[in-house]
Amino acid sequence: MIRSTMTPITRGNVHHFDQELSALKEKLITMGGLAEAAVRRSMKALVERDDANARNAKEQDELLDELEMEIDDAAVTLLAKAPLASDLRLVTVAMKISQNLERVGDEATTIARRALELNVEPQLKPYVDIPKMANLALDMLKEALDAFVSRDPGRARAVVPRDKEVDALNKQLHRELASYMVEQPPTISRALNLMVVSKALERIADHATNIAEEVVYVYEGRDIRHSGQGKVRPAPIA
């Protein structure tokens, strides 16, 4: 007779699985806090011309890389325990969220590196739009993560359209900086660095949007990517 290799589902197993799932969520919350702190630190390096904060960005990014790997390992362990379909969605989405948070850390490192280059030259222009973009992107990130923790897909849906505001600010700043480069060629290197910073912030908002869309999927089973319409994704097999 062929024996099943799957661990029987008992009350103790379910309790242990729930504990591991809670630990996974806690790691995601920690990772989200580190990603937000990394962006704030890199922005402080830029706006306050503080090289010390810029140099610490790499260390923060390494912590995020380590957490992403820990979350992936924990998720694979949980997936092997054959949970319910809803749990499968939650675990796979947790992995996607950690990937997006790791990339937020990468963008923070990019900003910090550009800050180091910008800080050795006179400031090109007052930083107004860039801090505004950073605040918008970070608020989106916080709302998306809070929606995940509070199991609130409606809150996550509200994050998605806000990405357009960050996109608009990025385009506006690129036009302004392009004009600087045409009219004042000596500003080209500074303008290009600011363009990279602006683009990095736009990408952080994109990652926040990705997380929000995944939150809607995990709690509603609906795919709202690309078209913005709620299409039902095939549910994982229980």
VOMARZA-120302 format. One record per residue (C-alpha): residue number from 1; x, y, z. Coordinates in nm, 3 decimals, always signed. Example, Ala and Ser with C-alpha at 12.3 -4.5 7.8 and 13.67 -1.06 7.14 Angstrom:
BEGIN
+------+---------+---------+---------+
! resi !      px !      py !      pz !
+------+---------+---------+---------+
!    1 !  +1.230 !  -0.450 !  +0.780 !
!    2 !  +1.367 !  -0.106 !  +0.714 !
+------+---------+---------+---------+
This chain:
BEGIN
+------+---------+---------+---------+
! resi !      px !      py !      pz !
+------+---------+---------+---------+
!    1 !  +0.000 !  +0.000 !  +0.000 !
!    2 !  +0.129 !  +0.347 !  -0.088 !
!    3 !  +0.157 !  +0.569 !  +0.219 !
!    4 !  +0.106 !  +0.946 !  +0.198 !
!    5 !  +0.417 !  +1.149 !  +0.278 !
!    6 !  +0.210 !  +1.457 !  +0.365 !
!    7 !  +0.197 !  +1.542 !  +0.735 !
!    8 !  -0.156 !  +1.485 !  +0.869 !
!    9 !  -0.338 !  +1.809 !  +0.953 !
!   10 !  -0.389 !  +1.821 !  +1.328 !
!   11 !  -0.484 !  +2.097 !  +1.567 !
!   12 !  -0.121 !  +2.114 !  +1.685 !
!   13 !  +0.009 !  +2.139 !  +1.327 !
!   14 !  -0.238 !  +2.416 !  +1.246 !
!   15 !  -0.137 !  +2.607 !  +1.559 !
!   16 !  +0.232 !  +2.571 !  +1.473 !
!   17 !  +0.165 !  +2.683 !  +1.114 !
!   18 !  -0.021 !  +2.991 !  +1.240 !
!   19 !  +0.273 !  +3.077 !  +1.464 !
!   20 !  +0.516 !  +3.050 !  +1.174 !
!   21 !  +0.287 !  +3.259 !  +0.954 !
!   22 !  +0.273 !  +3.530 !  +1.224 !
!   23 !  +0.653 !  +3.526 !  +1.244 !
!   24 !  +0.669 !  +3.569 !  +0.867 !
!   25 !  +0.440 !  +3.874 !  +0.888 !
!   26 !  +0.657 !  +4.020 !  +1.164 !
!   27 !  +0.964 !  +3.988 !  +0.943 !
!   28 !  +0.778 !  +4.169 !  +0.665 !
!   29 !  +0.684 !  +4.451 !  +0.904 !
!   30 !  +1.047 !  +4.477 !  +1.015 !
!   31 !  +1.162 !  +4.480 !  +0.654 !
!   32 !  +0.910 !  +4.751 !  +0.569 !
!   33 !  +1.039 !  +4.967 !  +0.854 !
!   34 !  +1.398 !  +4.921 !  +0.739 !
!   35 !  +1.309 !  +5.006 !  +0.379 !
!   36 !  +1.131 !  +5.324 !  +0.487 !
!   37 !  +1.424 !  +5.421 !  +0.711 !
!   38 !  +1.669 !  +5.363 !  +0.425 !
!   39 !  +1.478 !  +5.601 !  +0.197 !
!   40 !  +1.449 !  +5.865 !  +0.469 !
!   41 !  +1.820 !  +5.838 !  +0.544 !
!   42 !  +1.916 !  +5.876 !  +0.178 !
!   43 !  +1.684 !  +6.176 !  +0.143 !
!   44 !  +1.838 !  +6.335 !  +0.451 !
!   45 !  +2.179 !  +6.280 !  +0.294 !
!   46 !  +2.059 !  +6.469 !  -0.015 !
!   47 !  +1.855 !  +6.752 !  +0.137 !
!   48 !  +2.086 !  +6.822 !  +0.433 !
!   49 !  +2.401 !  +6.744 !  +0.234 !
!   50 !  +2.491 !  +6.486 !  +0.498 !
!   51 !  +2.749 !  +6.242 !  +0.362 !
!   52 !  +2.746 !  +6.026 !  +0.677 !
!   53 !  +2.386 !  +5.920 !  +0.613 !
!   54 !  +2.468 !  +5.847 !  +0.250 !
!   55 !  +2.757 !  +5.619 !  +0.345 !
!   56 !  +2.534 !  +5.421 !  +0.582 !
!   57 !  +2.293 !  +5.333 !  +0.301 !
!   58 !  +2.489 !  +5.026 !  +0.189 !
!   59 !  +2.475 !  +4.876 !  +0.539 !
!   60 !  +2.097 !  +4.923 !  +0.548 !
!   61 !  +2.063 !  +4.764 !  +0.205 !
!   62 !  +2.255 !  +4.457 !  +0.322 !
!   63 !  +2.011 !  +4.412 !  +0.612 !
!   64 !  +1.721 !  +4.421 !  +0.367 !
!   65 !  +1.893 !  +4.163 !  +0.146 !
!   66 !  +1.934 !  +3.932 !  +0.446 !
!   67 !  +1.572 !  +3.973 !  +0.551 !
!   68 !  +1.450 !  +3.898 !  +0.201 !
!   69 !  +1.643 !  +3.570 !  +0.205 !
!   70 !  +1.508 !  +3.483 !  +0.550 !
!   71 !  +1.152 !  +3.550 !  +0.436 !
!   72 !  +1.201 !  +3.339 !  +0.124 !
!   73 !  +1.335 !  +3.049 !  +0.332 !
!   74 !  +1.047 !  +3.075 !  +0.581 !
!   75 !  +0.793 !  +3.096 !  +0.298 !
!   76 !  +0.929 !  +2.785 !  +0.126 !
!   77 !  +0.900 !  +2.596 !  +0.456 !
!   78 !  +0.540 !  +2.708 !  +0.498 !
!   79 !  +0.448 !  +2.620 !  +0.141 !
!   80 !  +0.580 !  +2.267 !  +0.196 !
!   81 !  +0.324 !  +2.215 !  +0.472 !
!   82 !  +0.033 !  +2.214 !  +0.225 !
!   83 !  -0.181 !  +2.485 !  +0.385 !
!   84 !  -0.523 !  +2.593 !  +0.262 !
!   85 !  -0.554 !  +2.785 !  -0.065 !
!   86 !  -0.596 !  +3.115 !  +0.121 !
!   87 !  -0.275 !  +3.045 !  +0.314 !
!   88 !  -0.092 !  +2.961 !  -0.008 !
!   89 !  -0.192 !  +3.300 !  -0.149 !
!   90 !  -0.078 !  +3.475 !  +0.166 !
!   91 !  +0.263 !  +3.307 !  +0.170 !
!   92 !  +0.334 !  +3.362 !  -0.199 !
!   93 !  +0.228 !  +3.726 !  -0.171 !
!   94 !  +0.456 !  +3.770 !  +0.132 !
!   95 !  +0.747 !  +3.664 !  -0.090 !
!   96 !  +0.648 !  +3.918 !  -0.355 !
!   97 !  +0.616 !  +4.193 !  -0.095 !
!   98 !  +0.965 !  +4.117 !  +0.037 !
!   99 !  +1.104 !  +4.139 !  -0.317 !
!  100 !  +0.947 !  +4.481 !  -0.363 !
!  101 !  +1.082 !  +4.599 !  -0.027 !
!  102 !  +1.431 !  +4.480 !  -0.118 !
!  103 !  +1.409 !  +4.685 !  -0.437 !
!  104 !  +1.300 !  +4.989 !  -0.237 !
!  105 !  +1.627 !  +4.945 !  -0.048 !
!  106 !  +1.814 !  +4.932 !  -0.377 !
!  107 !  +1.655 !  +5.261 !  -0.484 !
!  108 !  +1.749 !  +5.417 !  -0.150 !
!  109 !  +2.109 !  +5.315 !  -0.213 !
!  110 !  +2.093 !  +5.474 !  -0.559 !
!  111 !  +1.971 !  +5.800 !  -0.406 !
!  112 !  +2.248 !  +5.792 !  -0.145 !
!  113 !  +2.516 !  +5.742 !  -0.409 !
!  114 !  +2.387 !  +6.034 !  -0.613 !
!  115 !  +2.371 !  +6.245 !  -0.297 !
!  116 !  +2.742 !  +6.187 !  -0.241 !
!  117 !  +2.815 !  +6.318 !  -0.591 !
!  118 !  +2.577 !  +6.614 !  -0.559 !
!  119 !  +2.708 !  +6.719 !  -0.220 !
!  120 !  +3.054 !  +6.806 !  -0.354 !
!  121 !  +2.906 !  +7.069 !  -0.589 !
!  122 !  +2.693 !  +7.380 !  -0.531 !
!  123 !  +2.326 !  +7.295 !  -0.499 !
!  124 !  +2.157 !  +7.330 !  -0.838 !
!  125 !  +1.813 !  +7.435 !  -0.711 !
!  126 !  +1.608 !  +7.432 !  -0.391 !
!  127 !  +1.486 !  +7.080 !  -0.321 !
!  128 !  +1.107 !  +7.107 !  -0.317 !
!  129 !  +0.962 !  +6.855 !  -0.562 !
!  130 !  +1.204 !  +6.577 !  -0.467 !
!  131 !  +1.117 !  +6.575 !  -0.092 !
!  132 !  +0.750 !  +6.597 !  -0.189 !
!  133 !  +0.788 !  +6.290 !  -0.411 !
!  134 !  +0.968 !  +6.106 !  -0.132 !
!  135 !  +0.694 !  +6.181 !  +0.119 !
!  136 !  +0.423 !  +6.070 !  -0.124 !
!  137 !  +0.605 !  +5.746 !  -0.211 !
!  138 !  +0.677 !  +5.664 !  +0.154 !
!  139 !  +0.318 !  +5.733 !  +0.255 !
!  140 !  +0.202 !  +5.498 !  -0.021 !
!  141 !  +0.443 !  +5.233 !  +0.103 !
!  142 !  +0.324 !  +5.267 !  +0.462 !
!  143 !  -0.044 !  +5.250 !  +0.360 !
!  144 !  +0.014 !  +4.940 !  +0.145 !
!  145 !  +0.194 !  +4.759 !  +0.428 !
!  146 !  -0.065 !  +4.866 !  +0.686 !
!  147 !  -0.337 !  +4.734 !  +0.454 !
!  148 !  -0.157 !  +4.399 !  +0.443 !
!  149 !  -0.126 !  +4.377 !  +0.821 !
!  150 !  -0.483 !  +4.493 !  +0.887 !
!  151 !  -0.626 !  +4.272 !  +0.609 !
!  152 !  -0.786 !  +4.577 !  +0.448 !
!  153 !  -0.799 !  +4.550 !  +0.064 !
!  154 !  -1.004 !  +4.869 !  +0.040 !
!  155 !  -0.717 !  +5.062 !  +0.196 !
!  156 !  -0.479 !  +4.897 !  -0.049 !
!  157 !  -0.699 !  +4.993 !  -0.345 !
!  158 !  -0.679 !  +5.358 !  -0.237 !
!  159 !  -0.299 !  +5.347 !  -0.275 !
!  160 !  -0.297 !  +5.252 !  -0.644 !
!  161 !  -0.425 !  +5.577 !  -0.806 !
!  162 !  -0.183 !  +5.787 !  -0.602 !
!  163 !  +0.101 !  +5.655 !  -0.816 !
!  164 !  -0.009 !  +5.892 !  -1.092 !
!  165 !  +0.073 !  +6.194 !  -0.876 !
!  166 !  +0.429 !  +6.074 !  -0.826 !
!  167 !  +0.460 !  +5.999 !  -1.199 !
!  168 !  +0.344 !  +6.353 !  -1.280 !
!  169 !  +0.597 !  +6.510 !  -1.043 !
!  170 !  +0.875 !  +6.297 !  -1.191 !
!  171 !  +0.789 !  +6.408 !  -1.546 !
!  172 !  +0.761 !  +6.772 !  -1.440 !
!  173 !  +1.101 !  +6.763 !  -1.271 !
!  174 !  +1.263 !  +6.592 !  -1.571 !
!  175 !  +1.132 !  +6.868 !  -1.801 !
!  176 !  +1.265 !  +7.135 !  -1.566 !
!  177 !  +1.607 !  +6.971 !  -1.537 !
!  178 !  +1.628 !  +6.922 !  -1.914 !
!  179 !  +1.578 !  +7.297 !  -1.953 !
!  180 !  +1.862 !  +7.361 !  -1.707 !
!  181 !  +2.095 !  +7.141 !  -1.913 !
!  182 !  +2.010 !  +7.319 !  -2.238 !
!  183 !  +2.036 !  +7.670 !  -2.096 !
!  184 !  +2.329 !  +7.608 !  -1.859 !
!  185 !  +2.559 !  +7.325 !  -1.982 !
!  186 !  +2.778 !  +7.335 !  -1.666 !
!  187 !  +2.475 !  +7.204 !  -1.471 !
!  188 !  +2.445 !  +6.884 !  -1.677 !
!  189 !  +2.608 !  +6.644 !  -1.429 !
!  190 !  +2.403 !  +6.780 !  -1.135 !
!  191 !  +2.082 !  +6.775 !  -1.338 !
!  192 !  +2.143 !  +6.417 !  -1.447 !
!  193 !  +2.203 !  +6.308 !  -1.087 !
!  194 !  +1.878 !  +6.472 !  -0.979 !
!  195 !  +1.697 !  +6.298 !  -1.263 !
!  196 !  +1.825 !  +5.965 !  -1.131 !
!  197 !  +1.706 !  +6.053 !  -0.779 !
!  198 !  +1.364 !  +6.151 !  -0.913 !
!  199 !  +1.337 !  +5.828 !  -1.110 !
!  200 !  +1.435 !  +5.625 !  -0.803 !
!  201 !  +1.153 !  +5.786 !  -0.604 !
!  202 !  +0.910 !  +5.716 !  -0.888 !
!  203 !  +1.015 !  +5.351 !  -0.874 !
!  204 !  +0.964 !  +5.338 !  -0.498 !
!  205 !  +0.606 !  +5.452 !  -0.557 !
!  206 !  +0.577 !  +5.175 !  -0.819 !
!  207 !  +0.688 !  +4.918 !  -0.562 !
!  208 !  +0.434 !  +5.053 !  -0.313 !
!  209 !  +0.168 !  +5.014 !  -0.583 !
!  210 !  +0.281 !  +4.657 !  -0.652 !
!  211 !  +0.246 !  +4.573 !  -0.282 !
!  212 !  -0.101 !  +4.730 !  -0.268 !
!  213 !  -0.213 !  +4.528 !  -0.571 !
!  214 !  -0.086 !  +4.208 !  -0.410 !
!  215 !  -0.275 !  +4.291 !  -0.091 !
!  216 !  -0.597 !  +4.316 !  -0.292 !
!  217 !  -0.521 !  +3.981 !  -0.451 !
!  218 !  -0.447 !  +3.800 !  -0.125 !
!  219 !  -0.764 !  +3.920 !  +0.050 !
!  220 !  -1.006 !  +3.944 !  -0.246 !
!  221 !  -0.859 !  +3.697 !  -0.495 !
!  222 !  -0.876 !  +3.971 !  -0.761 !
!  223 !  -0.599 !  +4.083 !  -0.993 !
!  224 !  -0.614 !  +4.461 !  -1.037 !
!  225 !  -0.278 !  +4.502 !  -1.211 !
!  226 !  -0.235 !  +4.683 !  -1.545 !
!  227 !  -0.595 !  +4.752 !  -1.645 !
!  228 !  -0.716 !  +4.850 !  -1.301 !
!  229 !  -1.011 !  +4.615 !  -1.346 !
!  230 !  -1.072 !  +4.344 !  -1.093 !
!  231 !  -0.997 !  +4.021 !  -1.274 !
!  232 !  -1.010 !  +3.701 !  -1.073 !
!  233 !  -0.684 !  +3.507 !  -1.078 !
!  234 !  -0.704 !  +3.128 !  -1.071 !
!  235 !  -0.704 !  +3.023 !  -0.707 !
!  236 !  -0.414 !  +2.802 !  -0.592 !
!  237 !  -0.501 !  +2.437 !  -0.534 !
!  238 !  -0.568 !  +2.364 !  -0.169 !
+------+---------+---------+---------+
